[in-house]
Amino acid sequence: MEEIIERSYNIDLCGFPHEEEVILEPMDLIQEYQEKRASLNAEIDHVLEQITSMLGGN
């Protein structure tokens, strides 16, 4: 009981972090998506170049 009072009656003792959802403006969301997509495409291209190089390709 003392612990609950000390925690201002907050009984959430599970210790899991609380995630807050960030809601972006539509154009900001599109820009973020495009940046992430470009980053992933670059990463895929790099991996494909490494594989091609290992296989003795051009």
PDB file with SEQRES, HELIX, SHEET and CRYST1 records, atoms N, CA, C and O in Angstrom:
SEQRES   1 A   58  MET GLU GLU ILE ILE GLU ARG SER TYR ASN ILE ASP LEU          
SEQRES   2 A   58  CYS GLY PHE PRO HIS GLU GLU GLU VAL ILE LEU GLU PRO          
SEQRES   3 A   58  MET ASP LEU ILE GLN GLU TYR GLN GLU LYS ARG ALA SER          
SEQRES   4 A   58  LEU ASN ALA GLU ILE ASP HIS VAL LEU GLU GLN ILE THR          
SEQRES   5 A   58  SER MET LEU GLY GLY ASN                                      
HELIX    1 AA1 GLU A    2  GLU A    6  1                                   5    
HELIX    2 AA2 PRO A   26  MET A   54  1                                  29    
CRYST1    1.000    1.000    1.000  90.00  90.00  90.00 P 1           1          
ATOM      1  N   MET A   1       0.815  -1.181   0.000  1.00  0.00           N  
ATOM      2  CA  MET A   1       0.000   0.000   0.000  1.00  0.00           C  
ATOM      3  C   MET A   1       0.867   1.256   0.000  1.00  0.00           C  
ATOM      4  O   MET A   1       0.570   2.232  -0.688  1.00  0.00           O  
ATOM      5  N   GLU A   2       1.951   1.212   0.790  1.00  0.00           N  
ATOM      6  CA  GLU A   2       2.848   2.372   0.867  1.00  0.00           C  
ATOM      7  C   GLU A   2       3.468   2.689  -0.488  1.00  0.00           C  
ATOM      8  O   GLU A   2       3.586   3.851  -0.879  1.00  0.00           O  
ATOM      9  N   GLU A   3       3.861   1.635  -1.194  1.00  0.00           N  
ATOM     10  CA  GLU A   3       4.479   1.840  -2.513  1.00  0.00           C  
ATOM     11  C   GLU A   3       3.501   2.513  -3.469  1.00  0.00           C  
ATOM     12  O   GLU A   3       3.893   3.396  -4.232  1.00  0.00           O  
ATOM     13  N   ILE A   4       2.256   2.114  -3.438  1.00  0.00           N  
ATOM     14  CA  ILE A   4       1.252   2.715  -4.321  1.00  0.00           C  
ATOM     15  C   ILE A   4       1.057   4.185  -3.968  1.00  0.00           C  
ATOM     16  O   ILE A   4       0.938   5.025  -4.859  1.00  0.00           O  
ATOM     17  N   ILE A   5       1.025   4.495  -2.704  1.00  0.00           N  
ATOM     18  CA  ILE A   5       0.878   5.893  -2.277  1.00  0.00           C  
ATOM     19  C   ILE A   5       2.103   6.695  -2.697  1.00  0.00           C  
ATOM     20  O   ILE A   5       1.969   7.814  -3.192  1.00  0.00           O  
ATOM     21  N   GLU A   6       3.307   6.130  -2.504  1.00  0.00           N  
ATOM     22  CA  GLU A   6       4.541   6.812  -2.891  1.00  0.00           C  
ATOM     23  C   GLU A   6       4.580   7.082  -4.398  1.00  0.00           C  
ATOM     24  O   GLU A   6       5.187   8.054  -4.847  1.00  0.00           O  
ATOM     25  N   ARG A   7       3.934   6.222  -5.163  1.00  0.00           N  
ATOM     26  CA  ARG A   7       3.925   6.378  -6.622  1.00  0.00           C  
ATOM     27  C   ARG A   7       2.731   7.200  -7.082  1.00  0.00           C  
ATOM     28  O   ARG A   7       2.350   7.143  -8.251  1.00  0.00           O  
ATOM     29  N   SER A   8       2.148   7.954  -6.182  1.00  0.00           N  
ATOM     30  CA  SER A   8       0.987   8.806  -6.482  1.00  0.00           C  
ATOM     31  C   SER A   8      -0.143   7.997  -7.095  1.00  0.00           C  
ATOM     32  O   SER A   8      -0.805   8.428  -8.039  1.00  0.00           O  
ATOM     33  N   TYR A   9      -0.343   6.826  -6.538  1.00  0.00           N  
ATOM     34  CA  TYR A   9      -1.417   5.923  -6.962  1.00  0.00           C  
ATOM     35  C   TYR A   9      -1.266   5.428  -8.399  1.00  0.00           C  
ATOM     36  O   TYR A   9      -2.239   5.016  -9.030  1.00  0.00           O  
ATOM     37  N   ASN A  10      -0.052   5.472  -8.899  1.00  0.00           N  
ATOM     38  CA  ASN A  10       0.240   4.910 -10.220  1.00  0.00           C  
ATOM     39  C   ASN A  10       0.515   3.430 -10.018  1.00  0.00           C  
ATOM     40  O   ASN A  10       1.537   3.061  -9.440  1.00  0.00           O  
ATOM     41  N   ILE A  11      -0.388   2.581 -10.487  1.00  0.00           N  
ATOM     42  CA  ILE A  11      -0.220   1.148 -10.269  1.00  0.00           C  
ATOM     43  C   ILE A  11       0.398   0.440 -11.467  1.00  0.00           C  
ATOM     44  O   ILE A  11       0.401  -0.790 -11.532  1.00  0.00           O  
ATOM     45  N   ASP A  12       0.917   1.208 -12.408  1.00  0.00           N  
ATOM     46  CA  ASP A  12       1.596   0.630 -13.564  1.00  0.00           C  
ATOM     47  C   ASP A  12       3.013   0.262 -13.145  1.00  0.00           C  
ATOM     48  O   ASP A  12       3.928   1.077 -13.251  1.00  0.00           O  
ATOM     49  N   LEU A  13       3.189  -0.945 -12.677  1.00  0.00           N  
ATOM     50  CA  LEU A  13       4.481  -1.396 -12.173  1.00  0.00           C  
ATOM     51  C   LEU A  13       5.163  -2.380 -13.117  1.00  0.00           C  
ATOM     52  O   LEU A  13       6.150  -3.014 -12.745  1.00  0.00           O  
ATOM     53  N   CYS A  14       4.643  -2.509 -14.331  1.00  0.00           N  
ATOM     54  CA  CYS A  14       5.172  -3.515 -15.245  1.00  0.00           C  
ATOM     55  C   CYS A  14       6.550  -3.151 -15.785  1.00  0.00           C  
ATOM     56  O   CYS A  14       7.313  -4.040 -16.161  1.00  0.00           O  
ATOM     57  N   GLY A  15       6.881  -1.874 -15.830  1.00  0.00           N  
ATOM     58  CA  GLY A  15       8.197  -1.470 -16.279  1.00  0.00           C  
ATOM     59  C   GLY A  15       8.374  -1.384 -17.782  1.00  0.00           C  
ATOM     60  O   GLY A  15       9.475  -1.107 -18.256  1.00  0.00           O  
ATOM     61  N   PHE A  16       7.314  -1.616 -18.541  1.00  0.00           N  
ATOM     62  CA  PHE A  16       7.435  -1.502 -19.992  1.00  0.00           C  
ATOM     63  C   PHE A  16       7.419  -0.035 -20.396  1.00  0.00           C  
ATOM     64  O   PHE A  16       6.644   0.754 -19.853  1.00  0.00           O  
ATOM     65  N   PRO A  17       8.269   0.330 -21.344  1.00  0.00           N  
ATOM     66  CA  PRO A  17       8.267   1.730 -21.792  1.00  0.00           C  
ATOM     67  C   PRO A  17       6.966   2.051 -22.523  1.00  0.00           C  
ATOM     68  O   PRO A  17       6.375   1.199 -23.186  1.00  0.00           O  
ATOM     69  N   HIS A  18       6.557   3.257 -22.388  1.00  0.00           N  
ATOM     70  CA  HIS A  18       5.353   3.710 -23.079  1.00  0.00           C  
ATOM     71  C   HIS A  18       5.773   4.413 -24.356  1.00  0.00           C  
ATOM     72  O   HIS A  18       6.564   5.356 -24.327  1.00  0.00           O  
ATOM     73  N   GLU A  19       5.244   3.950 -25.470  1.00  0.00           N  
ATOM     74  CA  GLU A  19       5.574   4.562 -26.752  1.00  0.00           C  
ATOM     75  C   GLU A  19       4.458   5.513 -27.142  1.00  0.00           C  
ATOM     76  O   GLU A  19       3.275   5.186 -27.054  1.00  0.00           O  
ATOM     77  N   GLU A  20       4.864   6.695 -27.572  1.00  0.00           N  
ATOM     78  CA  GLU A  20       3.891   7.656 -28.044  1.00  0.00           C  
ATOM     79  C   GLU A  20       3.970   7.695 -29.559  1.00  0.00           C  
ATOM     80  O   GLU A  20       5.056   7.765 -30.135  1.00  0.00           O  
ATOM     81  N   GLU A  21       2.828   7.651 -30.188  1.00  0.00           N  
ATOM     82  CA  GLU A  21       2.777   7.682 -31.643  1.00  0.00           C  
ATOM     83  C   GLU A  21       2.939   9.118 -32.112  1.00  0.00           C  
ATOM     84  O   GLU A  21       2.257  10.023 -31.631  1.00  0.00           O  
ATOM     85  N   VAL A  22       3.851   9.317 -33.058  1.00  0.00           N  
ATOM     86  CA  VAL A  22       4.065  10.636 -33.628  1.00  0.00           C  
ATOM     87  C   VAL A  22       3.241  10.722 -34.899  1.00  0.00           C  
ATOM     88  O   VAL A  22       3.381   9.897 -35.801  1.00  0.00           O  
ATOM     89  N   ILE A  23       2.393  11.715 -34.961  1.00  0.00           N  
ATOM     90  CA  ILE A  23       1.553  11.901 -36.143  1.00  0.00           C  
ATOM     91  C   ILE A  23       2.091  13.106 -36.909  1.00  0.00           C  
ATOM     92  O   ILE A  23       2.075  14.237 -36.421  1.00  0.00           O  
ATOM     93  N   LEU A  24       2.564  12.831 -38.120  1.00  0.00           N  
ATOM     94  CA  LEU A  24       3.165  13.874 -38.943  1.00  0.00           C  
ATOM     95  C   LEU A  24       2.131  14.482 -39.878  1.00  0.00           C  
ATOM     96  O   LEU A  24       1.092  13.890 -40.171  1.00  0.00           O  
ATOM     97  N   GLU A  25       2.448  15.667 -40.328  1.00  0.00           N  
ATOM     98  CA  GLU A  25       1.651  16.291 -41.382  1.00  0.00           C  
ATOM     99  C   GLU A  25       1.813  15.440 -42.636  1.00  0.00           C  
ATOM    100  O   GLU A  25       2.849  14.795 -42.802  1.00  0.00           O  
ATOM    101  N   PRO A  26       0.820  15.419 -43.524  1.00  0.00           N  
ATOM    102  CA  PRO A  26       0.891  14.550 -44.703  1.00  0.00           C  
ATOM    103  C   PRO A  26       2.160  14.730 -45.532  1.00  0.00           C  
ATOM    104  O   PRO A  26       2.774  13.737 -45.921  1.00  0.00           O  
ATOM    105  N   MET A  27       2.564  15.949 -45.810  1.00  0.00           N  
ATOM    106  CA  MET A  27       3.764  16.162 -46.632  1.00  0.00           C  
ATOM    107  C   MET A  27       5.022  15.731 -45.892  1.00  0.00           C  
ATOM    108  O   MET A  27       5.956  15.222 -46.512  1.00  0.00           O  
ATOM    109  N   ASP A  28       5.064  15.925 -44.582  1.00  0.00           N  
ATOM    110  CA  ASP A  28       6.211  15.470 -43.791  1.00  0.00           C  
ATOM    111  C   ASP A  28       6.285  13.950 -43.790  1.00  0.00           C  
ATOM    112  O   ASP A  28       7.371  13.378 -43.869  1.00  0.00           O  
ATOM    113  N   LEU A  29       5.136  13.300 -43.702  1.00  0.00           N  
ATOM    114  CA  LEU A  29       5.085  11.848 -43.735  1.00  0.00           C  
ATOM    115  C   LEU A  29       5.574  11.320 -45.081  1.00  0.00           C  
ATOM    116  O   LEU A  29       6.339  10.357 -45.131  1.00  0.00           O  
ATOM    117  N   ILE A  30       5.138  11.943 -46.161  1.00  0.00           N  
ATOM    118  CA  ILE A  30       5.574  11.543 -47.506  1.00  0.00           C  
ATOM    119  C   ILE A  30       7.075  11.718 -47.642  1.00  0.00           C  
ATOM    120  O   ILE A  30       7.759  10.845 -48.175  1.00  0.00           O  
ATOM    121  N   GLN A  31       7.594  12.853 -47.158  1.00  0.00           N  
ATOM    122  CA  GLN A  31       9.037  13.098 -47.249  1.00  0.00           C  
ATOM    123  C   GLN A  31       9.808  12.065 -46.436  1.00  0.00           C  
ATOM    124  O   GLN A  31      10.832  11.557 -46.891  1.00  0.00           O  
ATOM    125  N   GLU A  32       9.326  11.753 -45.240  1.00  0.00           N  
ATOM    126  CA  GLU A  32       9.997  10.745 -44.413  1.00  0.00           C  
ATOM    127  C   GLU A  32       9.989   9.389 -45.114  1.00  0.00           C  
ATOM    128  O   GLU A  32      10.994   8.678 -45.116  1.00  0.00           O  
ATOM    129  N   TYR A  33       8.858   9.038 -45.704  1.00  0.00           N  
ATOM    130  CA  TYR A  33       8.748   7.774 -46.433  1.00  0.00           C  
ATOM    131  C   TYR A  33       9.738   7.740 -47.601  1.00  0.00           C  
ATOM    132  O   TYR A  33      10.421   6.736 -47.809  1.00  0.00           O  
ATOM    133  N   GLN A  34       9.814   8.832 -48.359  1.00  0.00           N  
ATOM    134  CA  GLN A  34      10.720   8.883 -49.510  1.00  0.00           C  
ATOM    135  C   GLN A  34      12.176   8.769 -49.076  1.00  0.00           C  
ATOM    136  O   GLN A  34      12.970   8.098 -49.735  1.00  0.00           O  
ATOM    137  N   GLU A  35      12.531   9.424 -47.970  1.00  0.00           N  
ATOM    138  CA  GLU A  35      13.904   9.343 -47.465  1.00  0.00           C  
ATOM    139  C   GLU A  35      14.240   7.925 -47.015  1.00  0.00           C  
ATOM    140  O   GLU A  35      15.321   7.411 -47.303  1.00  0.00           O  
ATOM    141  N   LYS A  36      13.306   7.302 -46.310  1.00  0.00           N  
ATOM    142  CA  LYS A  36      13.532   5.925 -45.846  1.00  0.00           C  
ATOM    143  C   LYS A  36      13.648   4.981 -47.036  1.00  0.00           C  
ATOM    144  O   LYS A  36      14.502   4.094 -47.056  1.00  0.00           O  
ATOM    145  N   ARG A  37      12.787   5.179 -48.023  1.00  0.00           N  
ATOM    146  CA  ARG A  37      12.815   4.335 -49.220  1.00  0.00           C  
ATOM    147  C   ARG A  37      14.146   4.491 -49.960  1.00  0.00           C  
ATOM    148  O   ARG A  37      14.732   3.499 -50.395  1.00  0.00           O  
ATOM    149  N   ALA A  38      14.622   5.721 -50.102  1.00  0.00           N  
ATOM    150  CA  ALA A  38      15.894   5.961 -50.784  1.00  0.00           C  
ATOM    151  C   ALA A  38      17.038   5.298 -50.016  1.00  0.00           C  
ATOM    152  O   ALA A  38      17.949   4.731 -50.619  1.00  0.00           O  
ATOM    153  N   SER A  39      16.988   5.371 -48.696  1.00  0.00           N  
ATOM    154  CA  SER A  39      18.016   4.757 -47.872  1.00  0.00           C  
ATOM    155  C   SER A  39      18.011   3.237 -48.037  1.00  0.00           C  
ATOM    156  O   SER A  39      19.064   2.614 -48.177  1.00  0.00           O  
ATOM    157  N   LEU A  40      16.816   2.650 -48.020  1.00  0.00           N  
ATOM    158  CA  LEU A  40      16.724   1.201 -48.194  1.00  0.00           C  
ATOM    159  C   LEU A  40      17.173   0.779 -49.590  1.00  0.00           C  
ATOM    160  O   LEU A  40      17.846  -0.241 -49.738  1.00  0.00           O  
ATOM    161  N   ASN A  41      16.812   1.549 -50.614  1.00  0.00           N  
ATOM    162  CA  ASN A  41      17.242   1.235 -51.980  1.00  0.00           C  
ATOM    163  C   ASN A  41      18.764   1.275 -52.087  1.00  0.00           C  
ATOM    164  O   ASN A  41      19.365   0.414 -52.730  1.00  0.00           O  
ATOM    165  N   ALA A  42      19.380   2.260 -51.467  1.00  0.00           N  
ATOM    166  CA  ALA A  42      20.843   2.370 -51.496  1.00  0.00           C  
ATOM    167  C   ALA A  42      21.473   1.172 -50.787  1.00  0.00           C  
ATOM    168  O   ALA A  42      22.477   0.629 -51.249  1.00  0.00           O  
ATOM    169  N   GLU A  43      20.884   0.766 -49.673  1.00  0.00           N  
ATOM    170  CA  GLU A  43      21.400  -0.390 -48.935  1.00  0.00           C  
ATOM    171  C   GLU A  43      21.267  -1.671 -49.765  1.00  0.00           C  
ATOM    172  O   GLU A  43      22.187  -2.487 -49.796  1.00  0.00           O  
ATOM    173  N   ILE A  44      20.141  -1.845 -50.427  1.00  0.00           N  
ATOM    174  CA  ILE A  44      19.925  -3.013 -51.286  1.00  0.00           C  
ATOM    175  C   ILE A  44      20.919  -3.010 -52.437  1.00  0.00           C  
ATOM    176  O   ILE A  44      21.513  -4.043 -52.749  1.00  0.00           O  
ATOM    177  N   ASP A  45      21.105  -1.853 -53.072  1.00  0.00           N  
ATOM    178  CA  ASP A  45      22.066  -1.749 -54.175  1.00  0.00           C  
ATOM    179  C   ASP A  45      23.467  -2.134 -53.719  1.00  0.00           C  
ATOM    180  O   ASP A  45      24.190  -2.823 -54.439  1.00  0.00           O  
ATOM    181  N   HIS A  46      23.852  -1.691 -52.527  1.00  0.00           N  
ATOM    182  CA  HIS A  46      25.180  -1.995 -52.001  1.00  0.00           C  
ATOM    183  C   HIS A  46      25.341  -3.499 -51.780  1.00  0.00           C  
ATOM    184  O   HIS A  46      26.373  -4.070 -52.131  1.00  0.00           O  
ATOM    185  N   VAL A  47      24.333  -4.136 -51.204  1.00  0.00           N  
ATOM    186  CA  VAL A  47      24.399  -5.583 -50.960  1.00  0.00           C  
ATOM    187  C   VAL A  47      24.458  -6.331 -52.284  1.00  0.00           C  
ATOM    188  O   VAL A  47      25.221  -7.288 -52.420  1.00  0.00           O  
ATOM    189  N   LEU A  48      23.664  -5.906 -53.258  1.00  0.00           N  
ATOM    190  CA  LEU A  48      23.688  -6.557 -54.565  1.00  0.00           C  
ATOM    191  C   LEU A  48      25.049  -6.412 -55.244  1.00  0.00           C  
ATOM    192  O   LEU A  48      25.518  -7.342 -55.901  1.00  0.00           O  
ATOM    193  N   GLU A  49      25.687  -5.246 -55.087  1.00  0.00           N  
ATOM    194  CA  GLU A  49      27.032  -5.049 -55.641  1.00  0.00           C  
ATOM    195  C   GLU A  49      28.018  -6.008 -54.984  1.00  0.00           C  
ATOM    196  O   GLU A  49      28.872  -6.582 -55.660  1.00  0.00           O  
ATOM    197  N   GLN A  50      27.905  -6.185 -53.669  1.00  0.00           N  
ATOM    198  CA  GLN A  50      28.805  -7.098 -52.967  1.00  0.00           C  
ATOM    199  C   GLN A  50      28.595  -8.532 -53.435  1.00  0.00           C  
ATOM    200  O   GLN A  50      29.563  -9.261 -53.651  1.00  0.00           O  
ATOM    201  N   ILE A  51      27.354  -8.938 -53.593  1.00  0.00           N  
ATOM    202  CA  ILE A  51      27.060 -10.292 -54.048  1.00  0.00           C  
ATOM    203  C   ILE A  51      27.575 -10.500 -55.454  1.00  0.00           C  
ATOM    204  O   ILE A  51      28.193 -11.523 -55.750  1.00  0.00           O  
ATOM    205  N   THR A  52      27.323  -9.533 -56.327  1.00  0.00           N  
ATOM    206  CA  THR A  52      27.791  -9.625 -57.711  1.00  0.00           C  
ATOM    207  C   THR A  52      29.310  -9.723 -57.761  1.00  0.00           C  
ATOM    208  O   THR A  52      29.870 -10.490 -58.545  1.00  0.00           O  
ATOM    209  N   SER A  53      29.966  -8.942 -56.919  1.00  0.00           N  
ATOM    210  CA  SER A  53      31.429  -8.972 -56.864  1.00  0.00           C  
ATOM    211  C   SER A  53      31.929 -10.338 -56.400  1.00  0.00           C  
ATOM    212  O   SER A  53      32.911 -10.852 -56.936  1.00  0.00           O  
ATOM    213  N   MET A  54      31.265 -10.927 -55.414  1.00  0.00           N  
ATOM    214  CA  MET A  54      31.666 -12.250 -54.917  1.00  0.00           C  
ATOM    215  C   MET A  54      31.465 -13.326 -55.971  1.00  0.00           C  
ATOM    216  O   MET A  54      32.209 -14.306 -56.014  1.00  0.00           O  
ATOM    217  N   LEU A  55      30.467 -13.147 -56.815  1.00  0.00           N  
ATOM    218  CA  LEU A  55      30.189 -14.120 -57.854  1.00  0.00           C  
ATOM    219  C   LEU A  55      31.028 -13.905 -59.111  1.00  0.00           C  
ATOM    220  O   LEU A  55      30.913 -14.647 -60.086  1.00  0.00           O  
ATOM    221  N   GLY A  56      31.877 -12.870 -59.068  1.00  0.00           N  
ATOM    222  CA  GLY A  56      32.753 -12.602 -60.196  1.00  0.00           C  
ATOM    223  C   GLY A  56      32.086 -11.858 -61.320  1.00  0.00           C  
ATOM    224  O   GLY A  56      32.528 -11.928 -62.467  1.00  0.00           O  
ATOM    225  N   GLY A  57      31.018 -11.142 -61.002  1.00  0.00           N  
ATOM    226  CA  GLY A  57      30.324 -10.373 -62.012  1.00  0.00           C  
ATOM    227  C   GLY A  57      31.036  -9.062 -62.312  1.00  0.00           C  
ATOM    228  O   GLY A  57      32.096  -8.768 -61.758  1.00  0.00           O  
ATOM    229  N   ASN A  58      30.440  -8.294 -63.185  1.00  0.00           N  
ATOM    230  CA  ASN A  58      31.042  -7.024 -63.612  1.00  0.00           C  
ATOM    231  C   ASN A  58      30.917  -6.003 -62.527  1.00  0.00           C  
ATOM    232  O   ASN A  58      31.364  -4.868 -62.693  1.00  0.00           O  
TER     233      ASN A  58                                                      
END                                                                             
